[in-house]
């Protein structure tokens, strides 16, 4: 795939050279002085694409006020915009203070059912977002709930891609323009990570949206394709580069974990806690996974709960001893791309069986009862899995 991307970028640079010749080109004459690399040439071109050429989501509901008490959050991932999404329609009938779409919100690297490598113009990705904007189920959810979003590989532009995806700057612009983030703080820096806090002291919820794509180093391919626990990737060896978030995002996260908050919802598009499978997850970079837990420890951040997606199966996890309190994770996936009815996957941290049918998640916070509940709901809105957690078990006084 890296060779294919290199060829596409080199082709784009060749086209850019034509822009200086009489008669014009598909690319504008913007290369003065000449770009130092093909990627730089592409990024100059991308900057010149008018915002009107990029798809935008329907007008949404403003985020809650900074002093608004949050007691219910919905979460979902993996939504193919080319297919009906009755589970998203069901989600839109719920009541909640906030809705988090946490990755693979479209499948912009697919043409129908086949995966495809995006061309530099990212036509398929733009078309996918434009299609999502017209879906009745999405419009219903968008018009009802304040939303925060993260991206994963399929709305980043390439399956399992990381920092070497050459069109990532344009993918970021497409993402931020569609979701209305281009004028926010997140639009001012590379990557799509950002955070928001809601509620007064004693009832403050912080939502941290991580970007596990833009800066991520390469994964280590499996040495036994398809084998259980080694399906696609194996953990990166000790001495090889491991970077999930990039130095700037790591520093930013350290600062955010020191912001005042009682409950901290940390959103990662890929799973954080499990280690038994060979799909994308923090476990593919053991040192980075350890670094994440160490950062929570060193900052003294209380009330951290992880929300993840990606797996086309729902899970709930709980583990002691990696944080100063119990670490908890809810994986909500997928809205309309279920591949099975049952799963035998079982991690020692797992609470209950996996749930592969279409699903979405809910985080319910009972401030008076001092409990937080992680809930998986099926396509009809019925509770499929649940874990009730006392505030004291996650370090909340």
Buried (B, 14 or more C-beta within 10 A) or exposed (E): EEEEBEEBBEEBBEBBBEBEEEEEEEBEEBBEEEBEEBBBBBBBBBEEBEEEEBBBBEEBBEBBEEEBBBBBBBBBBBBBBBEEBBBBBBBBEBEBBBBBBBBBBBBBBBEEEEEEBBEBBBEBBBBBBBBBBEBEBBBBBBEBBBBBBBBBBBBBBBBBBBBBBBBBBBBBBBBBBBBBBBEEEBBEEBBBBBBBBBBEEEBBBBBBBBBBBBBBBBBBEBEEEEEEEBBBBBBBEEEEEBBBBBEEBBEBBBEBBEBEBBBBBBBBBBBBBBBBBBBBBBBBBBBBBEBBBEBBEEBEBBBBBBBBBBBBBBBBBBBEEBBBBBBBBBBBBBBBBBEEEEBEBEBEBBBBBBBBBBBBBBBBBEBEEEBBBBBBBBBEEEEBBBBEBEBEBBBBE
